[in-house]
């Protein structure tokens, strides 16, 4: 068992053997989805979120080990590395503490203390620091030189050195950290002259609150206001109390030297320590706020990617508009473009007759039963038109689909490569239609930051955000599974073990050789070796295969086991899947071995029951109020249907069909106190809300779910 596993076990409150086994699998190159799905015996059934947390902490400690090695090498080069110091560094697993240990040995830039050392004043600093005598002036006179004009100059230089020593003292730094931990106050004030321009931040014009109680969204909003030049922000503590604590650590007795040390300590606190620790705590608070915002964003992205798919059905997609008309595209079951056109059913043209003829022609010609309508400009007007069309005996559903990110996709290289001869409006409409057919397959083509969910996602640590979102998208893709014969390169990229290069190789191989017939055929793809196959195979589906297991989540390494079950039942694998009575005869305990335990066997049986089942829910249609089309139509007390579009720490945003989302504040989500909005609502949830207030001038709608 490694030391790192033990530490991660304590941090995450997980059994150490489960963590150690997971770390071993990660070190062996296994992916998070593969470990969580196919190595449950080793991990004790840890889910992908727990394994992701272990992976992230493992990476953190590996980076810490690299930093430790650099520090040891630097100190050793100075010939100051004692066995005791080396032992302390090697046993330190906290980044802040490690940097504190290293601070006295860290190569210095040109500081006041370094300048004093070069003038030969370090011996005087040591004399003063010993705090034994009162004849400091006489002793300082001995250090007067051409560079040090007077004894007072010598004492001031020595105090600069002492100030640096005090700032490098671990006990001192930790005492100041305690002050920040318990007493730090975050304050913000508006910048004079920008009160009107910065109205979005007026809640923080005169703000003061203990830092430990400032919420994530408050801190990120304040930091954004500071960055944009509307707010002045600071973190303060009780300086007198902090100075008293420092004095108790470094000042000994009441001699003249002690007084000089006390003065140096005060200078050290104000000039060196406080700014350093303030920055440290501001960074830590920002990191904590980032973590909470990123977690919220990742959760929203997960729910958005898991939005119910219509499935492989033909779709008519409409990107609504007024003056430029509505772009209409017909898509086949796989989302391929069959036809595109433009209609003008809304103002200023109001050509409802021509638009009706076009819609009916396309609906009948391409056997359409579902229309995907973008929720942008002219959406409600176009929705009313589409619902008034008489489709005869054909039932046609109109689904309102989020357009967020569609313009990003339509102008992207991915879209240009797919539709080189089509303009951005056609590409955007295609994206809207595909989001209805399979939102996951389409949304993976777009940067997750652009799909309309999240909270201050452009203000958080972008590296950490990208890492978290990649984990989230990878988890969603592998939970659903991917048809290797129809999946885009972008979708294949997120399959465990593949990545962009091999995903492109799969697409190229498919184009040159036709569809894959079996899972084993995947090994023919260039640069896709046995190890990659092991990681990816269970998440890739081959519906065309003669082996039904190739279209299931049963891993190829367990095919022989399933075949043995079928033989023992006197049937084929196909019969085992089709006939429940056959499966009920199986005694799973008979198949437990050193490699296969009950968790894997239970998963196999669930998969045989519904091979390749999609974990996502069925799509449903929300009906907006026909009398409410714009914000001016809203009245206090109205009860309306809506769709949750975003969940934040302070509440949920809901689309009620007026082109402007309303906010259900956390206090209005339920009749009981809600600590975490994500436990009450989720993205894409259909809800019933009541209008509390409408501010037309500021385009703000306040809603409640307390009906």
C-alpha positions as CSV (number, residue, x, y, z in Angstrom):
1,X,0.0,0.0,0.0
2,X,1.5,3.4,-1.0
3,X,1.6,6.5,1.2
4,X,-0.4,8.4,-1.4
5,X,-3.2,5.8,-1.2
6,X,-3.3,6.1,2.5
7,X,-3.6,9.9,2.4
8,X,-6.3,9.8,-0.3
9,X,-8.2,7.3,1.7
10,X,-8.3,9.6,4.7
11,X,-9.2,12.7,2.5
12,X,-12.1,11.0,0.7
13,X,-13.2,8.8,3.6
14,X,-12.9,5.7,1.5
15,X,-11.5,2.2,2.6
16,X,-7.7,2.3,1.9
17,X,-7.7,-1.1,0.1
18,X,-10.3,0.2,-2.4
19,X,-8.3,3.3,-3.0
20,X,-5.0,1.4,-3.3
21,X,-6.5,-1.0,-5.9
22,X,-8.0,2.0,-7.8
23,X,-4.6,3.8,-7.8
24,X,-2.9,0.6,-9.1
25,X,-5.4,0.4,-12.0
26,X,-5.0,4.1,-12.8
27,X,-1.2,3.8,-12.7
28,X,-1.6,0.9,-15.1
29,X,-3.3,3.2,-17.7
30,X,-6.9,2.1,-17.1
31,X,-9.5,4.8,-17.6
32,X,-12.1,6.0,-15.1
33,X,-15.1,4.6,-17.0
34,X,-13.5,1.2,-17.6
35,X,-12.5,0.9,-13.9
36,X,-16.0,1.9,-12.6
37,X,-17.8,-0.4,-15.0
38,X,-15.5,-3.5,-15.4
39,X,-13.3,-3.6,-12.3
40,X,-15.9,-3.5,-9.5
41,X,-14.3,-6.4,-7.6
42,X,-11.0,-4.5,-7.3
43,X,-12.6,-1.1,-6.4
44,X,-15.3,-2.5,-4.1
45,X,-18.0,-1.0,-6.4
46,X,-16.8,2.6,-6.4
47,X,-18.7,4.7,-8.9
48,X,-17.1,6.9,-11.6
49,X,-17.4,10.1,-9.4
50,X,-15.4,8.5,-6.6
51,X,-12.8,7.1,-9.0
52,X,-12.6,10.5,-10.7
53,X,-11.9,12.1,-7.3
54,X,-9.2,9.5,-6.6
55,X,-7.6,10.2,-10.0
56,X,-7.6,13.9,-9.4
57,X,-6.0,13.6,-5.9
58,X,-3.5,11.1,-7.3
59,X,-2.5,13.6,-10.0
60,X,-2.2,16.3,-7.3
61,X,0.2,14.2,-5.2
62,X,2.3,13.2,-8.2
63,X,2.8,16.9,-8.9
64,X,3.6,17.5,-5.3
65,X,6.3,14.8,-5.5
66,X,7.8,16.5,-8.5
67,X,7.9,19.8,-6.6
68,X,9.5,18.0,-3.6
69,X,12.2,16.6,-5.8
70,X,12.9,20.1,-7.2
71,X,13.1,21.6,-3.7
72,X,15.5,18.9,-2.4
73,X,17.7,19.4,-5.5
74,X,17.8,23.2,-5.0
75,X,18.7,23.0,-1.3
76,X,21.2,20.3,-1.9
77,X,22.9,22.5,-4.5
78,X,23.3,25.1,-1.7
79,X,25.0,22.5,0.5
80,X,22.3,23.1,3.2
81,X,20.4,19.8,3.0
82,X,20.7,18.1,6.4
83,X,19.3,14.6,7.1
84,X,16.7,16.2,9.4
85,X,15.6,18.7,6.7
86,X,15.5,16.0,4.0
87,X,13.4,13.8,6.2
88,X,11.0,16.6,7.0
89,X,10.6,17.5,3.3
90,X,10.2,13.9,2.2
91,X,7.4,13.4,4.8
92,X,5.5,16.6,3.9
93,X,2.3,16.1,2.0
94,X,0.8,19.6,2.2
95,X,1.8,22.0,-0.5
96,X,1.6,25.1,1.7
97,X,3.7,23.6,4.5
98,X,6.2,22.4,1.9
99,X,6.6,25.9,0.5
100,X,7.0,27.3,4.1
101,X,9.9,24.8,4.7
102,X,11.5,25.8,1.4
103,X,11.0,29.6,1.9
104,X,14.3,30.3,3.8
105,X,16.3,28.4,1.0
106,X,14.4,29.8,-1.9
107,X,16.7,31.8,-4.2
108,X,16.0,35.5,-3.5
109,X,15.4,38.3,-5.9
110,X,16.9,41.7,-5.0
111,X,15.1,42.5,-1.7
112,X,15.9,45.0,1.0
113,X,17.2,42.1,3.1
114,X,19.4,40.8,0.3
115,X,20.8,44.3,-0.2
116,X,21.6,44.6,3.5
117,X,23.4,41.2,3.4
118,X,25.6,42.4,0.6
119,X,26.6,45.3,2.8
120,X,27.7,42.8,5.5
121,X,24.9,43.5,8.0
122,X,23.8,39.9,8.6
123,X,26.1,39.5,11.7
124,X,24.6,42.6,13.2
125,X,21.1,41.2,12.5
126,X,22.1,38.0,14.4
127,X,23.3,40.1,17.4
128,X,20.0,42.0,17.5
129,X,17.9,38.9,17.0
130,X,19.6,37.3,20.1
131,X,18.0,40.1,22.1
132,X,20.6,40.0,24.9
133,X,22.1,43.5,25.2
134,X,21.2,47.2,25.3
135,X,24.4,48.4,23.6
136,X,23.2,48.0,20.1
137,X,24.3,51.5,19.0
138,X,27.9,50.8,19.9
139,X,27.8,47.4,18.2
140,X,26.2,48.9,15.1
141,X,29.0,51.5,14.9
142,X,31.4,48.7,14.0
143,X,29.5,48.0,10.8
144,X,29.8,51.6,9.5
145,X,31.5,51.5,6.0
146,X,31.4,53.5,2.8
147,X,28.1,51.8,1.9
148,X,26.7,52.0,5.5
149,X,27.0,55.7,6.5
150,X,25.8,55.6,10.1
151,X,25.1,53.2,13.0
152,X,21.4,53.9,12.4
153,X,21.7,52.9,8.8
154,X,23.4,49.7,10.0
155,X,20.5,49.0,12.4
156,X,17.9,49.7,9.7
157,X,19.6,47.3,7.3
158,X,19.8,44.6,10.1
159,X,16.1,45.1,10.8
160,X,15.4,44.5,7.1
161,X,17.1,41.1,7.4
162,X,15.3,40.3,10.6
163,X,12.0,41.2,8.9
164,X,12.7,38.7,6.3
165,X,13.6,36.1,8.9
166,X,10.3,36.7,10.7
167,X,8.4,36.4,7.4
168,X,10.1,33.0,6.8
169,X,9.3,31.7,10.3
170,X,6.7,28.9,10.0
171,X,5.2,29.6,13.4
172,X,4.7,33.2,12.5
173,X,3.1,32.5,9.2
174,X,0.8,29.9,10.7
175,X,-0.3,32.4,13.4
176,X,-1.2,34.9,10.7
177,X,-3.0,32.1,8.8
178,X,-5.1,31.4,11.9
179,X,-6.1,35.1,12.0
180,X,-7.2,34.9,8.4
181,X,-8.9,31.6,8.9
182,X,-11.1,33.0,11.8
183,X,-11.2,36.8,11.4
184,X,-10.8,37.5,7.6
185,X,-13.4,39.9,6.3
186,X,-14.1,40.3,2.6
187,X,-15.1,43.9,1.7
188,X,-16.0,45.5,-1.6
189,X,-16.8,49.1,-2.5
190,X,-17.9,50.7,-5.8
191,X,-15.4,52.7,-7.8
192,X,-16.4,56.3,-7.8
193,X,-17.9,57.5,-11.0
194,X,-18.9,54.0,-12.2
195,X,-22.0,53.5,-10.0
196,X,-24.4,53.6,-13.0
197,X,-22.2,51.7,-15.4
198,X,-21.7,48.9,-12.9
199,X,-25.3,48.5,-11.8
200,X,-25.0,44.7,-12.2
201,X,-22.8,44.7,-9.1
202,X,-24.8,47.1,-7.0
203,X,-25.4,44.3,-4.4
204,X,-21.7,44.6,-3.7
205,X,-21.3,48.4,-3.6
206,X,-21.0,48.4,0.2
207,X,-20.3,44.7,1.0
208,X,-18.6,43.3,4.1
209,X,-18.8,39.7,5.3
210,X,-16.6,37.1,7.0
211,X,-14.7,35.4,4.2
212,X,-15.5,32.0,5.4
213,X,-19.2,32.7,5.0
214,X,-19.0,34.3,1.5
215,X,-20.8,32.0,-1.0
216,X,-19.2,30.8,-4.2
217,X,-21.4,32.9,-6.5
218,X,-20.8,36.0,-4.3
219,X,-17.1,35.7,-4.4
220,X,-17.0,35.1,-8.2
221,X,-19.3,38.0,-8.8
222,X,-17.2,40.3,-6.6
223,X,-14.0,39.2,-8.3
224,X,-15.5,39.8,-11.7
225,X,-16.7,43.2,-10.7
226,X,-13.1,43.9,-9.5
227,X,-11.6,42.7,-12.8
228,X,-14.0,44.8,-14.8
229,X,-13.1,47.9,-12.8
230,X,-16.3,48.5,-10.9
231,X,-15.4,47.3,-7.4
232,X,-12.5,47.8,-5.0
233,X,-12.0,44.5,-3.1
234,X,-9.9,43.7,0.0
235,X,-9.5,41.0,2.7
236,X,-8.8,42.4,6.2
237,X,-8.1,41.0,9.7
238,X,-7.5,42.5,13.1
239,X,-3.9,43.7,12.6
240,X,-3.3,44.5,16.3
241,X,-4.2,41.0,17.4
242,X,-2.1,39.5,14.6
243,X,0.9,41.6,15.6
244,X,0.5,40.6,19.3
245,X,0.6,37.0,18.3
246,X,3.8,37.5,16.2
247,X,5.5,39.4,19.1
248,X,4.8,36.5,21.4
249,X,6.6,34.2,19.0
250,X,9.7,36.3,18.1
251,X,10.2,39.0,20.9
252,X,12.0,37.9,24.0
253,X,12.4,40.2,27.0
254,X,12.4,44.0,27.1
255,X,15.9,45.0,26.0
256,X,16.8,47.6,23.4
257,X,17.4,44.7,21.0
258,X,13.9,43.3,21.8
259,X,12.4,46.6,20.8
260,X,14.2,46.6,17.5
261,X,13.0,43.0,16.8
262,X,9.5,44.1,17.6
263,X,9.8,47.0,15.1
264,X,11.2,44.6,12.5
265,X,8.3,42.2,13.2
266,X,5.7,44.9,12.6
267,X,7.4,45.9,9.4
268,X,7.6,42.2,8.4
269,X,3.9,41.8,9.0
270,X,2.8,44.8,7.1
271,X,5.2,44.6,4.2
272,X,5.9,40.9,3.8
273,X,3.6,38.5,5.7
274,X,0.2,40.1,5.5
275,X,0.3,40.7,1.7
276,X,1.6,37.1,1.2
277,X,-1.0,35.4,3.4
278,X,-3.8,37.7,2.1
279,X,-2.9,36.5,-1.4
280,X,-2.7,32.9,-0.2
281,X,-6.2,33.1,1.3
282,X,-7.7,35.1,-1.6
283,X,-6.3,32.3,-3.9
284,X,-7.6,29.6,-1.6
285,X,-11.1,31.2,-1.4
286,X,-11.1,31.6,-5.2
287,X,-10.1,28.0,-5.6
288,X,-12.9,26.9,-3.3
289,X,-15.4,29.0,-5.1
290,X,-14.1,27.7,-8.4
291,X,-14.5,24.1,-7.2
292,X,-18.1,24.7,-6.2
293,X,-19.0,26.5,-9.4
294,X,-17.2,23.9,-11.5
295,X,-19.1,21.1,-9.7
296,X,-22.4,22.8,-10.3
297,X,-21.5,23.4,-14.0
298,X,-20.4,19.8,-14.4
299,X,-23.6,18.5,-12.9
300,X,-25.6,20.7,-15.2
301,X,-23.7,19.6,-18.2
302,X,-24.2,16.0,-17.2
303,X,-28.0,16.5,-16.9
304,X,-28.0,18.3,-20.3
305,X,-26.1,15.6,-22.0
306,X,-28.4,13.0,-20.4
307,X,-31.5,14.8,-21.8
308,X,-34.0,12.4,-23.2
309,X,-33.4,11.5,-26.9
310,X,-36.2,11.2,-29.4
311,X,-34.3,8.2,-30.9
312,X,-33.6,7.3,-34.5
313,X,-36.6,9.0,-36.1
314,X,-36.9,11.3,-39.0
315,X,-37.1,15.0,-37.9
316,X,-38.0,18.3,-39.4
317,X,-35.8,21.0,-37.7
318,X,-36.7,24.7,-37.7
319,X,-34.4,27.6,-36.8
320,X,-36.9,30.5,-36.3
321,X,-36.5,34.0,-37.4
322,X,-38.5,37.1,-38.4
323,X,-37.0,39.2,-41.3
324,X,-34.6,36.4,-42.6
325,X,-37.3,33.7,-42.3
326,X,-37.2,30.3,-40.7
327,X,-34.6,27.9,-41.8
328,X,-36.1,24.4,-42.3
329,X,-34.2,21.1,-42.7
330,X,-35.3,17.5,-43.0
331,X,-33.1,14.9,-41.3
332,X,-33.1,11.1,-41.6
333,X,-33.0,8.7,-38.7
334,X,-29.2,9.2,-38.3
335,X,-29.3,13.0,-38.5
336,X,-28.2,13.2,-42.1
337,X,-29.4,16.2,-44.1
338,X,-32.1,15.3,-46.6
339,X,-33.4,18.7,-47.6
340,X,-33.2,22.4,-46.6
341,X,-35.4,25.4,-47.3
342,X,-36.7,28.7,-45.9
343,X,-40.2,29.8,-45.0
344,X,-41.7,33.1,-43.8
345,X,-44.7,32.5,-41.6
346,X,-44.1,35.4,-39.2
347,X,-43.8,39.2,-39.6
348,X,-42.9,41.0,-41.7
349,X,-43.7,38.6,-44.5
350,X,-46.5,36.7,-42.8
351,X,-46.6,34.1,-45.6
352,X,-48.5,31.5,-43.7
353,X,-50.0,30.0,-46.8
354,X,-46.6,29.4,-48.4
355,X,-45.1,28.2,-45.2
356,X,-48.0,25.8,-44.6
357,X,-47.6,24.3,-48.1
358,X,-43.8,23.8,-47.5
359,X,-44.3,22.2,-44.1
360,X,-47.0,19.8,-45.3
361,X,-44.9,18.9,-48.4
362,X,-41.8,18.1,-46.3
363,X,-43.8,16.2,-43.5
364,X,-45.4,13.9,-46.1
365,X,-42.5,13.5,-48.4
366,X,-40.0,12.5,-45.6
367,X,-42.6,10.8,-43.3
368,X,-42.1,13.3,-40.4
369,X,-43.8,12.9,-37.0
370,X,-41.6,15.2,-35.0
371,X,-40.5,18.8,-35.4
372,X,-37.6,20.3,-33.5
373,X,-38.0,24.1,-33.1
374,X,-35.2,26.3,-31.8
375,X,-36.1,28.4,-28.8
376,X,-34.5,31.7,-30.1
377,X,-36.0,34.8,-31.7
378,X,-39.5,34.2,-33.2
379,X,-39.7,30.8,-31.5
380,X,-43.2,31.3,-29.9
381,X,-44.6,32.9,-33.0
382,X,-43.3,30.0,-35.1
383,X,-44.5,27.5,-32.6
384,X,-48.1,28.8,-32.8
385,X,-47.9,28.6,-36.6
386,X,-46.7,25.0,-36.5
387,X,-49.4,23.9,-34.1
388,X,-52.1,25.5,-36.2
389,X,-51.1,23.6,-39.3
390,X,-53.6,20.8,-40.2
391,X,-51.5,17.7,-40.7
392,X,-54.6,15.5,-41.5
393,X,-54.5,12.1,-40.0
394,X,-50.8,12.4,-39.1
395,X,-49.9,13.3,-35.5
396,X,-46.9,15.7,-35.4
397,X,-45.2,16.7,-32.2
398,X,-43.5,20.1,-31.9
399,X,-40.5,20.0,-29.5
400,X,-38.9,23.3,-28.4
401,X,-35.1,22.7,-28.3
402,X,-32.4,24.9,-26.8
403,X,-30.3,26.7,-29.3
404,X,-27.5,27.5,-26.9
405,X,-24.2,26.8,-28.7
406,X,-25.8,26.1,-32.1
407,X,-24.2,29.2,-33.6
408,X,-20.8,28.1,-32.1
409,X,-21.2,24.7,-33.8
410,X,-22.4,26.2,-37.2
411,X,-19.3,28.3,-37.5
412,X,-16.9,25.6,-36.3
413,X,-14.4,23.6,-38.3
414,X,-16.4,20.5,-37.5
415,X,-19.5,21.9,-39.2
416,X,-17.5,23.3,-42.1
417,X,-16.0,19.9,-42.7
418,X,-19.4,18.2,-42.5
419,X,-21.3,20.7,-44.6
420,X,-18.7,22.6,-46.7
421,X,-21.2,23.8,-49.2
422,X,-23.9,24.9,-46.7
423,X,-24.1,28.3,-44.9
424,X,-24.2,28.7,-41.1
425,X,-28.0,29.0,-41.0
426,X,-28.4,25.5,-42.5
427,X,-25.8,24.0,-40.2
428,X,-27.4,25.6,-37.2
429,X,-30.8,24.2,-38.1
430,X,-29.2,20.7,-38.5
431,X,-27.7,21.0,-35.1
432,X,-31.1,21.9,-33.6
433,X,-32.7,18.8,-35.2
434,X,-29.9,16.5,-34.1
435,X,-30.2,17.7,-30.5
436,X,-33.7,16.3,-30.5
437,X,-32.7,12.9,-32.1
438,X,-29.7,12.5,-29.7
439,X,-28.6,15.4,-27.6
440,X,-25.5,13.7,-26.3
441,X,-24.2,12.9,-29.8
442,X,-24.7,16.5,-31.0
443,X,-23.6,18.4,-27.9
444,X,-20.2,16.7,-27.6
445,X,-19.3,18.7,-30.8
446,X,-19.5,21.9,-28.8
447,X,-17.3,23.3,-26.1
448,X,-19.3,22.6,-22.9
449,X,-18.7,26.2,-21.8
450,X,-20.9,27.3,-24.7
451,X,-24.0,25.2,-24.2
452,X,-25.8,27.6,-21.8
453,X,-25.5,26.1,-18.4
454,X,-23.1,27.0,-15.5
455,X,-22.3,29.8,-13.2
456,X,-19.4,32.2,-13.9
457,X,-17.7,29.5,-16.0
458,X,-15.5,32.0,-17.7
459,X,-14.2,33.3,-14.4
460,X,-13.0,30.0,-12.9
461,X,-9.8,28.1,-13.3
462,X,-10.0,27.1,-17.0
463,X,-7.6,24.2,-16.7
464,X,-9.6,22.7,-13.8
465,X,-12.9,23.4,-15.6
466,X,-11.7,21.7,-18.8
467,X,-10.5,18.7,-16.8
468,X,-13.8,18.4,-14.9
469,X,-15.9,18.8,-18.0
470,X,-13.9,16.2,-19.9
471,X,-14.5,13.8,-17.1
472,X,-18.2,14.6,-17.2
473,X,-18.6,14.2,-21.0
474,X,-16.5,11.0,-20.9
475,X,-18.7,9.6,-18.1
476,X,-21.9,10.4,-20.0
477,X,-20.8,9.0,-23.3
478,X,-19.6,5.8,-21.8
479,X,-22.7,5.4,-19.7
480,X,-24.9,5.5,-22.8
481,X,-22.5,3.6,-25.2
482,X,-21.6,4.4,-28.8
483,X,-22.6,2.8,-32.1
484,X,-19.2,2.5,-33.8
485,X,-20.8,2.5,-37.2
486,X,-22.6,5.8,-36.9
487,X,-20.7,7.8,-34.3
488,X,-18.9,11.0,-35.2
489,X,-15.2,11.5,-34.5
490,X,-16.2,13.9,-31.7
491,X,-18.4,11.3,-30.0
492,X,-15.8,8.5,-30.4
493,X,-13.1,10.8,-28.9
494,X,-14.8,10.5,-25.5
495,X,-15.0,6.7,-25.5
496,X,-12.7,5.3,-22.8
497,X,-9.2,4.8,-24.1
498,X,-9.6,6.3,-27.6
499,X,-8.9,10.0,-27.9
500,X,-8.9,12.2,-31.0
501,X,-6.2,10.4,-33.1
502,X,-7.7,6.9,-32.8
503,X,-11.2,8.2,-33.2
504,X,-10.2,9.7,-36.5
505,X,-8.6,6.4,-37.5
506,X,-11.9,4.6,-36.8
507,X,-13.8,7.1,-39.0
508,X,-11.2,6.8,-41.8
509,X,-11.2,3.0,-41.6
510,X,-15.0,2.9,-41.6
511,X,-15.1,5.2,-44.7
512,X,-12.6,2.9,-46.6
513,X,-13.8,-0.5,-45.5
514,X,-17.5,-0.1,-44.7
515,X,-19.2,-0.9,-41.4
516,X,-17.6,-3.0,-38.7
517,X,-19.2,-6.4,-38.5
518,X,-18.0,-7.4,-35.0
519,X,-16.2,-5.9,-32.1
520,X,-13.1,-7.9,-32.9
521,X,-13.0,-6.1,-36.2
522,X,-12.1,-2.9,-34.3
523,X,-8.6,-4.3,-33.8
524,X,-8.0,-3.8,-37.5
525,X,-8.0,0.0,-37.0
526,X,-4.5,1.4,-37.2
527,X,-2.8,2.1,-33.9
528,X,-5.7,0.6,-31.9
529,X,-3.9,-2.1,-30.0
530,X,-5.0,-4.7,-27.4
531,X,-4.7,-2.4,-24.4
532,X,-6.9,0.3,-26.1
533,X,-9.4,-2.4,-27.2
534,X,-9.7,-3.6,-23.6
535,X,-10.5,-0.1,-22.4
536,X,-12.9,0.9,-25.2
537,X,-14.6,-2.3,-26.4
538,X,-17.3,-2.5,-23.7
539,X,-18.5,1.0,-24.6
540,X,-18.7,0.4,-28.4
541,X,-21.8,-1.1,-29.9
542,X,-21.9,-3.1,-33.2
543,X,-25.7,-3.6,-33.9
544,X,-24.9,-5.4,-37.2
545,X,-22.9,-8.2,-35.5
546,X,-24.2,-11.7,-35.5
547,X,-23.1,-11.9,-31.9
548,X,-25.8,-10.2,-29.8
549,X,-23.2,-9.4,-27.1
550,X,-21.4,-7.1,-29.5
551,X,-24.4,-4.7,-29.1
552,X,-24.4,-4.8,-25.3
553,X,-22.3,-3.5,-22.4
554,X,-21.0,-7.0,-21.7
555,X,-17.2,-6.8,-22.1
556,X,-15.5,-9.2,-24.6
557,X,-13.4,-10.5,-21.8
558,X,-16.6,-12.0,-20.4
559,X,-18.1,-13.5,-23.6
560,X,-16.8,-16.9,-22.7
561,X,-18.5,-16.7,-19.3
562,X,-21.9,-15.8,-20.9
563,X,-21.4,-18.6,-23.4
564,X,-20.8,-21.1,-20.6
565,X,-24.0,-19.9,-18.9
566,X,-25.9,-20.5,-22.1
567,X,-24.4,-24.0,-22.5
568,X,-25.3,-24.9,-18.9
569,X,-28.9,-23.8,-19.7
570,X,-28.9,-25.9,-22.9
571,X,-29.5,-22.8,-25.1
572,X,-27.8,-20.2,-27.2
573,X,-26.7,-16.8,-26.1
574,X,-29.5,-15.3,-28.2
575,X,-32.1,-17.5,-26.4
576,X,-30.6,-16.6,-23.1
577,X,-31.2,-12.9,-23.9
578,X,-34.7,-13.4,-25.3
579,X,-36.1,-15.9,-22.7
580,X,-36.4,-14.7,-19.1
581,X,-37.1,-18.3,-17.9
582,X,-33.7,-19.3,-19.1
583,X,-32.0,-16.5,-17.2
584,X,-33.9,-17.3,-14.0
585,X,-32.4,-20.8,-14.0
586,X,-28.9,-19.4,-13.6
587,X,-27.3,-19.7,-10.1
588,X,-24.7,-16.9,-10.2
589,X,-22.7,-18.3,-7.3
590,X,-21.6,-21.1,-9.6
591,X,-19.7,-18.6,-11.8
592,X,-17.8,-16.7,-9.1
593,X,-14.1,-17.1,-9.6
594,X,-10.8,-15.4,-8.6
595,X,-11.4,-12.8,-11.4
596,X,-15.1,-12.6,-11.5
597,X,-17.3,-11.7,-8.5
598,X,-20.9,-11.0,-7.9
599,X,-20.8,-7.3,-8.9
600,X,-19.7,-8.3,-12.4
601,X,-22.1,-11.2,-12.6
602,X,-25.1,-9.0,-11.6
603,X,-24.1,-6.4,-14.2
604,X,-24.0,-9.1,-16.8
605,X,-27.4,-10.4,-15.9
606,X,-28.9,-6.9,-16.1
607,X,-27.3,-6.4,-19.5
608,X,-28.7,-9.7,-20.8
609,X,-32.1,-8.6,-19.7
610,X,-32.0,-5.4,-21.9
611,X,-28.9,-5.5,-24.1
612,X,-27.5,-2.0,-25.0
613,X,-30.3,-0.3,-23.0
614,X,-30.2,3.5,-23.0
615,X,-30.2,4.9,-19.4
616,X,-31.8,8.1,-20.5
617,X,-35.5,8.9,-20.1
618,X,-38.1,9.2,-22.8
619,X,-38.6,12.5,-24.5
620,X,-41.7,14.5,-23.6
621,X,-43.2,17.8,-24.8
622,X,-43.8,20.8,-22.5
623,X,-46.8,23.1,-23.4
624,X,-46.1,26.8,-22.9
625,X,-49.1,29.2,-22.3
626,X,-50.3,30.4,-25.8
627,X,-51.2,33.8,-24.2
628,X,-47.7,34.5,-22.9
629,X,-45.2,35.2,-25.6
630,X,-43.0,38.1,-24.3
631,X,-42.0,39.5,-21.0
632,X,-44.6,42.3,-21.3
633,X,-47.4,39.6,-21.3
634,X,-46.4,38.4,-17.8
635,X,-48.5,39.4,-14.7
636,X,-47.8,38.8,-11.0
637,X,-49.6,35.6,-9.9
638,X,-49.6,33.8,-13.2
639,X,-49.0,30.1,-13.0
640,X,-47.1,28.7,-16.0
641,X,-45.3,25.6,-17.4
642,X,-41.5,25.9,-17.7
643,X,-38.3,24.0,-18.4
644,X,-35.3,24.3,-16.0
645,X,-32.4,25.5,-18.2
646,X,-29.7,26.1,-15.5
647,X,-29.2,25.3,-11.9
648,X,-26.9,27.5,-9.7
649,X,-26.1,27.7,-6.0
650,X,-28.6,30.6,-5.6
651,X,-31.5,29.0,-7.5
652,X,-32.7,27.8,-10.9
653,X,-33.4,29.5,-14.2
654,X,-36.6,28.5,-16.0
655,X,-37.7,29.0,-19.6
656,X,-41.4,29.9,-19.6
657,X,-41.6,30.8,-23.3
658,X,-40.9,34.5,-23.3
659,X,-37.3,34.5,-24.6
660,X,-36.1,35.5,-21.2
661,X,-35.5,33.0,-18.4
662,X,-36.9,33.6,-15.0
663,X,-35.1,32.9,-11.7
664,X,-36.5,30.7,-9.0
665,X,-34.4,31.8,-6.1
666,X,-33.2,29.1,-3.7
667,X,-35.7,30.4,-1.1
668,X,-38.5,29.8,-3.6
669,X,-37.7,26.3,-4.7
670,X,-39.7,24.5,-2.0
671,X,-41.6,25.1,1.2
672,X,-38.7,23.7,3.2
673,X,-35.2,25.2,3.5
674,X,-33.1,24.1,0.5
675,X,-29.3,23.9,1.0
676,X,-28.5,22.7,-2.5
677,X,-30.8,23.5,-5.4
678,X,-29.4,20.6,-7.3
679,X,-31.2,18.3,-4.9
680,X,-34.6,19.8,-5.8
681,X,-34.4,20.5,-9.5
682,X,-32.3,19.4,-12.5
683,X,-31.6,20.8,-16.0
684,X,-34.4,19.9,-18.5
685,X,-36.9,19.2,-15.7
686,X,-40.5,20.3,-16.5
687,X,-41.8,22.4,-13.7
688,X,-44.9,24.5,-12.8
689,X,-44.1,28.0,-11.6
690,X,-45.8,31.2,-10.4
691,X,-44.7,34.7,-11.3
692,X,-43.6,36.7,-8.3
693,X,-42.5,39.9,-10.0
694,X,-41.5,41.3,-13.4
695,X,-39.0,44.1,-14.1
696,X,-39.4,44.8,-17.8
697,X,-36.8,47.6,-17.8
698,X,-34.1,45.3,-16.4
699,X,-35.5,42.2,-18.1
700,X,-35.7,40.3,-14.9
701,X,-38.4,37.8,-13.9
702,X,-38.8,36.4,-10.4
703,X,-40.6,33.0,-10.1
704,X,-41.6,30.6,-7.3
705,X,-42.2,26.9,-7.2
706,X,-44.2,27.3,-4.0
707,X,-47.6,26.9,-5.5
